[in-house]
Amino acid sequence: MSALSGDPKSHPDSEFADGLTGSCLCGSITVTIHDKELFTKKRGHLCHCANCRKVAGTYVAANFAIEKEKVEIKDDKGTLKTYEDWNTGSGKKVDRKFCGACGSPILSEPQLTPHMVVLKMGLFPRIPAPEFEAFAAHKHEWENTIPGLEVQYETARGGKKLGE
């Protein structure tokens, strides 16, 4: 597949029955999610916090929080780098991992939830529909709400819901 033919609609759910693999822009790092329920329900989330926006390089980050044991990372060329982010709302460190060769964000490891990783979904050919938005109160006024989105948290996941 050409790098320019990344149409997610060209990848049926059945293609990912045993897992989902993606890579950074240069291909040095691959990430595989081993989870048979990836597309059986809404799983991902969108985050509008300033740190996620900066890491994503856009107005919202498409993330996927999942248990560490379900994720396999291959770094054949040794390009995976870590930035220790202490400028967080919780005051707890988040290790933000990225490819040192092409700069693609790979994942975040929040100290607050050490058994989980937050994958950056732009790595993958197709992503699960988001179940919620975090930091929805920080959205730009021109952003639309995603149809069918179950929850919008004002700020952090699990906190006060928007409009409560």
BALO-194390 format. One record per residue (C-alpha): residue number from 1; x, y, z. Coordinates in steps of 0.5 Angstrom, whole numbers. Layout:
BEGIN
[rec NUM, [X, Y, Z]]
...
This chain:
BEGIN
[rec 1, [0, 0, 0]]
[rec 2, [3, 7, -2]]
[rec 3, [4, 12, 4]]
[rec 4, [-1, 16, 1]]
[rec 5, [-7, 11, 0]]
[rec 6, [-9, 11, 8]]
[rec 7, [-16, 11, 7]]
[rec 8, [-19, 8, 13]]
[rec 9, [-25, 5, 9]]
[rec 10, [-21, 1, 5]]
[rec 11, [-19, -4, 12]]
[rec 12, [-25, -8, 14]]
[rec 13, [-26, -10, 21]]
[rec 14, [-25, -17, 19]]
[rec 15, [-17, -15, 17]]
[rec 16, [-16, -14, 25]]
[rec 17, [-19, -20, 28]]
[rec 18, [-13, -22, 31]]
[rec 19, [-10, -15, 32]]
[rec 20, [-8, -8, 30]]
[rec 21, [-1, -6, 27]]
[rec 22, [1, 1, 26]]
[rec 23, [8, 4, 25]]
[rec 24, [11, 11, 26]]
[rec 25, [12, 15, 19]]
[rec 26, [19, 12, 18]]
[rec 27, [17, 5, 20]]
[rec 28, [23, 4, 25]]
[rec 29, [17, 3, 30]]
[rec 30, [11, -2, 30]]
[rec 31, [6, -2, 35]]
[rec 32, [1, -8, 35]]
[rec 33, [-5, -8, 39]]
[rec 34, [-7, -15, 41]]
[rec 35, [-15, -15, 43]]
[rec 36, [-20, -18, 39]]
[rec 37, [-25, -13, 41]]
[rec 38, [-22, -7, 38]]
[rec 39, [-28, -6, 33]]
[rec 40, [-34, -9, 37]]
[rec 41, [-35, -3, 41]]
[rec 42, [-33, 4, 42]]
[rec 43, [-26, 4, 45]]
[rec 44, [-22, 10, 44]]
[rec 45, [-22, 17, 46]]
[rec 46, [-21, 24, 44]]
[rec 47, [-17, 29, 48]]
[rec 48, [-17, 37, 48]]
[rec 49, [-12, 38, 53]]
[rec 50, [-6, 43, 52]]
[rec 51, [-1, 37, 52]]
[rec 52, [-4, 32, 48]]
[rec 53, [-6, 38, 43]]
[rec 54, [2, 39, 43]]
[rec 55, [4, 32, 42]]
[rec 56, [-1, 31, 37]]
[rec 57, [0, 37, 33]]
[rec 58, [-7, 39, 32]]
[rec 59, [-13, 41, 35]]
[rec 60, [-15, 34, 38]]
[rec 61, [-11, 28, 40]]
[rec 62, [-14, 21, 38]]
[rec 63, [-12, 16, 44]]
[rec 64, [-13, 9, 46]]
[rec 65, [-12, 7, 53]]
[rec 66, [-11, 0, 54]]
[rec 67, [-7, -5, 58]]
[rec 68, [0, -5, 57]]
[rec 69, [0, -13, 57]]
[rec 70, [-4, -12, 50]]
[rec 71, [1, -8, 47]]
[rec 72, [7, -10, 43]]
[rec 73, [12, -5, 41]]
[rec 74, [18, -7, 36]]
[rec 75, [24, -2, 36]]
[rec 76, [28, -5, 31]]
[rec 77, [33, 1, 30]]
[rec 78, [33, 4, 37]]
[rec 79, [29, 10, 35]]
[rec 80, [24, 10, 41]]
[rec 81, [25, 16, 45]]
[rec 82, [22, 19, 52]]
[rec 83, [20, 26, 54]]
[rec 84, [18, 26, 62]]
[rec 85, [12, 31, 62]]
[rec 86, [11, 33, 69]]
[rec 87, [7, 39, 67]]
[rec 88, [0, 35, 68]]
[rec 89, [-6, 37, 71]]
[rec 90, [-5, 31, 76]]
[rec 91, [2, 33, 78]]
[rec 92, [4, 26, 76]]
[rec 93, [9, 25, 71]]
[rec 94, [7, 22, 64]]
[rec 95, [13, 19, 60]]
[rec 96, [11, 21, 52]]
[rec 97, [15, 16, 48]]
[rec 98, [16, 18, 40]]
[rec 99, [20, 16, 34]]
[rec 100, [27, 20, 35]]
[rec 101, [28, 19, 27]]
[rec 102, [21, 22, 24]]
[rec 103, [18, 25, 31]]
[rec 104, [12, 21, 31]]
[rec 105, [8, 20, 37]]
[rec 106, [8, 13, 39]]
[rec 107, [5, 13, 46]]
[rec 108, [4, 16, 53]]
[rec 109, [5, 12, 60]]
[rec 110, [2, 16, 65]]
[rec 111, [4, 15, 72]]
[rec 112, [-3, 16, 75]]
[rec 113, [-5, 9, 71]]
[rec 114, [2, 5, 71]]
[rec 115, [-2, -1, 68]]
[rec 116, [-4, 2, 62]]
[rec 117, [-1, 6, 56]]
[rec 118, [-5, 11, 52]]
[rec 119, [-3, 10, 44]]
[rec 120, [-3, 15, 39]]
[rec 121, [-8, 13, 34]]
[rec 122, [-5, 16, 28]]
[rec 123, [0, 10, 28]]
[rec 124, [-6, 5, 25]]
[rec 125, [-9, 4, 19]]
[rec 126, [-16, 4, 22]]
[rec 127, [-18, 6, 29]]
[rec 128, [-24, 5, 34]]
[rec 129, [-30, 10, 34]]
[rec 130, [-29, 14, 41]]
[rec 131, [-33, 13, 47]]
[rec 132, [-31, 20, 50]]
[rec 133, [-28, 26, 50]]
[rec 134, [-23, 29, 55]]
[rec 135, [-22, 36, 56]]
[rec 136, [-28, 38, 52]]
[rec 137, [-29, 44, 56]]
[rec 138, [-23, 46, 52]]
[rec 139, [-25, 45, 45]]
[rec 140, [-25, 51, 40]]
[rec 141, [-32, 54, 39]]
[rec 142, [-32, 52, 32]]
[rec 143, [-31, 44, 33]]
[rec 144, [-37, 40, 32]]
[rec 145, [-39, 34, 37]]
[rec 146, [-38, 27, 34]]
[rec 147, [-45, 24, 33]]
[rec 148, [-46, 18, 38]]
[rec 149, [-41, 20, 43]]
[rec 150, [-43, 17, 49]]
[rec 151, [-39, 22, 54]]
[rec 152, [-36, 29, 54]]
[rec 153, [-32, 30, 61]]
[rec 154, [-30, 38, 62]]
[rec 155, [-23, 36, 64]]
[rec 156, [-20, 29, 66]]
[rec 157, [-23, 23, 64]]
[rec 158, [-28, 20, 70]]
[rec 159, [-29, 27, 72]]
[rec 160, [-35, 32, 72]]
[rec 161, [-39, 31, 65]]
[rec 162, [-40, 37, 60]]
[rec 163, [-47, 40, 62]]
[rec 164, [-48, 37, 69]]
